[in-house]
Amino acid sequence: MSQTTDIGRPDKKIKLEIAAFSAQSLYEKCQALANNLWWSWNPEAINLFRDLNPQLWAESGQNPIKLLKEYTPETLEARAQEITLYSRINQTYRRMNEYLEARTTWGTNYAGPLGAKPVAYFSAEFGIHESLPIYSGGLGVLSGDHVKSASDLGIPLVAVGLFYYQGYFNQRLDTEGYQNQEYFETKIDEQPVEPALDVNGNPVKIEIVTRTGTIFAEVRHIRVGRVDLYLLDSNVEGNSPEDRELTARLYGGDNRTRIRQELLIGIGGVKALNAMGISPGAYHLNEGHSAFAGLEVIRNLMHEDGMTFEDALRDVAKQTVFTTHTPVPAGHDRFDNAMVDEHLGVLADDLGISQHDLMALGRVDPKNDGETFCMTVLALKLSRRANAVSSLHGHVSRAMWAELWPWRVEEEIPIGHITNGVHTSSWIAPQMSNLFERYFPAKWETHLMDSKVWQHVYEIDPGEFWETHQTLKNLMFTFVRRRLVEQCKRRGESQETLDVMARMFDPDVLTLGFARRFATYKRADLVFSDLDRVIDLFCCEDRPVQVIFSGKAHPADEPGKKLIKRIAQLRNHDKLGSKVAFVENYDINVCRHLEQGVDVWLNNPRRPMEASGTSGQKVVLNGGLNLSILDGWWAEAYDGSNGFAIGNGRRHSSDELTDKRDADALYDTLENEVIPMFYDRDSLGLPQDWINCMKRSVGTLAWRFSSDRMVADYVQRAYVPAAGGKSCEMPF
Ligand SMILES: *Cc1c(COP(=O)(O)O)cnc(C)c1O
C-alpha cells in the first residue's frame, strides 16, 4: 500500500486513505510480531495477543497467527481502539525491531570469528513454544532454548531440523488411566512459516538419491528472534505416500523411517544450506540423529575443492562439534548393512569409498563385520570436538566410548562436557521477573550469566518473595483444576466428581511437582514404593503433602504407560485420592505452569541415566526448590543448602536394591528436611529458612544453568575454535 497521499484531493478522501493506511499498518505490525517467535519469550507481546481476545487466544492454543486470522485490518483497528492497544502494539513492534537490529551484542565481542560464516545447528526436534508442535521432550526444549539464547546473545547461527506436520501426539487417558494417542494435522497456514528461498529467490527443493529411489523435500523457514530456523518437509509432490509421511511424526515408524528421517536432517539439511548460499563456519550436531551431515559436507569438499576423502574428512571433523545426550547404549540409533547400503550406498560411490569403509565409519571396531552402524560412533568420528551435557555425564560418556580410543586412558578420552541450561525469559514467570526487576541492576536481562546480577536476590524482602511465590502457586492450581475438570468431563464423569476436581488442592499445603517424559529410568512412581509410608507422610494432619504429575510415555513404551496408569489410578485411593493428580497431555504449556507454581520439583532418575535434565533448572527461576537424586546437572549443582538431595549418589548391586534404597532416602529427606523446613513458620506465618533456601537456589544456580551461559560456553570452547578462530577470555 502506498504511503503517499495526494494533497490535491478533497480532505475526506485523504482522511480515509490515512485511516486505511494506519489500519493496515497496525495489522501488519501484529503480523510481523506473530511471524517472529521472539513474541514467545516477551511477555509484553504475549499479553498484547491475549488482551486482543482472551477467549480466542486460549482456544487458538496461544497461537497468534491463528488468532489474527479472525481479524481484518479494520476489525483489528476497531478492537485496538476499544481497548487502547494502539500504543502497546506500536511500542512492542518497535522493541522487536530494536532487538533485531541491535549493533552491539555479546556475540559482536565474543563470536567475531564466526562473522559471515554462521554455526549450523542440527537437531531432530525444536521446542520453542507449545503452538509449534515439533518437539517431544527435553532434547527439543533444549534445542529451542539454545536457539533463543543464540538469538539473545547475537551469535551467527542457523538451525536445521524437520517440520513434523503431526507433531508428537496428544495424550488422553481412559477411565482406567491407560494412555491413548491422538494425532492432529498442523495447519501450515496457522504456523509462522514461509518457504525458504534459494540464491535465485525460488523455493528450495531438495533431492536425496538412494539405491531405491529419490526422496524429495522442501524447506520451511521460521524466524526465532535473530536466528533462522530451517525445517525440511517431505510432505511434497514427487514422494511416495510413505515418504510423504517421513516428516509426519517425531520418533514414529520403524528403523527404516528413522534412517530416512536422519537422511533428511543430515544430508538434506546440508543441501538446503548450500542451496540458500549459506556456508557455515562450524557444524553442531545436537545428538547423533544428524550425523550424516558430515558425509554430505565431505562430498562437497571433494567435488568442489578436489580434496581427497581423507583430507576432506579431517577438515570436516575440525569444523564439527558433537553433543551426546544418551548415557545408555540402547538409546543410540543403529542400522544394519542393508539399511546403510540402501540409503548411503550412492553417496559412498560418490565419495569413492567401499561399503566396508562406509560401515567402518559407524563401527567402534572398523574390522568387525558383525557390528551394526551406530550414529553416535559416526558423529564421534566426524567431529574433533565432542561433549556430554553435564560433568557426571562426561565421565559416563568417556567410559562408554573408551573403546574408540583403545590407546588412551579414560581421562584422556576426548569427550568433554558443557552442562545444559534453560532460557531464562521463557521459563520465568512475569510476576517473578517483575519482582527481580525491582532489586536487580538495569539491563539485567542481557547479563543473565553474570553471577553478580543474581546476588541481588538476597536483598529481596522475604515476605514479598513468599507472596509472589504464593501468587504463582495459586495460578498453577487454577490451571491444574481447570485441566482436571476438563479431563473428567471428557470421560463423562459425574457432576460430583467435577466439583471435587474444581476444588482440589490447598494452597497452604506443601506441593510437589513431577513432570517429564515417562521413560522408565525416571521412575515416576518411586515416591509410591511404600504406600504405608507415603500415606503417613502425605496425610499427616498438620503437615500434609500433595503432588501433581504430568508426562507422556512413548507410544511404544508399555512399561512407561503402566507407570502413568498406576499414578492416574491413585485418584481412586481412599487416602491419597485427594493428594495426587495427573494432568494429561504434558507439553511446554503444562510444564511452564507447573514449574512456576510448585514448592518442590521432584526428580528421581536411576543414576547415572539422566544425562543432564533441565526441568529442575526452570523451577529455580521461580523460587521452587529441587529435591533430586544426585544425577545429571544436580550432581554438580547441589551445594548442601540450595535445595535437597536424595541419597548420596551411590549405586547398588542391582536395580531393585538401588530403587529400594533411593525410595527410602527420598522418604527420609522429605520427612527430616523438606517437610519440617516448609512448615516451620515465624510469627508472621513466613517460613524463613525455606525462603532463605529459595534465595540460595536462585543466587547459586540461576546464572550457571542459564542457556546463555551454555551457548557462551559452546561459542568459546567449541564454535570459535571449530571455525578456525582463537578462543577468547570468558567475559565474567
Ligand atoms: C524442560 C522440559 C523437559 C525436560 O524435563 P527433564 O526433567 O529434564 O527430563 C521435558 N519436556 C518439556 C515439555 C520441558 O519443557
The ligand as an SDF file (V2000), in Angstrom:
LIG
                    3D

 15 15  0  0  0  0  0  0  0  0999 V2000
   12.1390  -28.8900   30.2480 C   0  0  0  0  0  0  0  0  0  0  0  0
   11.2450  -29.8750   29.6390 C   0  0  0  0  0  0  0  0  0  0  0  0
   11.5720  -31.2350   29.6730 C   0  0  0  0  0  0  0  0  0  0  0  0
   12.8340  -31.7480   30.3280 C   0  0  0  0  0  0  0  0  0  0  0  0
   12.4930  -32.4000   31.5280 O   0  0  0  0  0  0  0  0  0  0  0  0
   13.5600  -33.3430   32.2650 P   0  0  0  0  0  0  0  0  0  0  0  0
   13.0670  -33.4400   33.6420 O   0  0  0  0  0  0  0  0  0  0  0  0
   14.8650  -32.6530   32.1700 O   0  0  0  0  0  0  0  0  0  0  0  0
   13.5240  -34.6180   31.5330 O   0  0  0  0  0  0  0  0  0  0  0  0
   10.7080  -32.1300   29.0820 C   0  0  0  0  0  0  0  0  0  0  0  0
    9.5800  -31.7240   28.4740 N   0  0  0  0  0  0  0  0  0  0  0  0
    9.2240  -30.4280   28.4350 C   0  0  0  0  0  0  0  0  0  0  0  0
    7.9580  -30.0420   27.7600 C   0  0  0  0  0  0  0  0  0  0  0  0
   10.0500  -29.4620   29.0120 C   0  0  0  0  0  0  0  0  0  0  0  0
    9.7000  -28.1870   28.9450 O   0  0  0  0  0  0  0  0  0  0  0  0
  1  2  1  0
  2  3  1  0
  2 14  2  0
  3  4  1  0
  3 10  2  0
  4  5  1  0
  5  6  1  0
  6  7  2  0
  6  8  1  0
  6  9  1  0
 10 11  1  0
 11 12  2  0
 12 13  1  0
 12 14  1  0
 14 15  1  0
M  END
$$$$
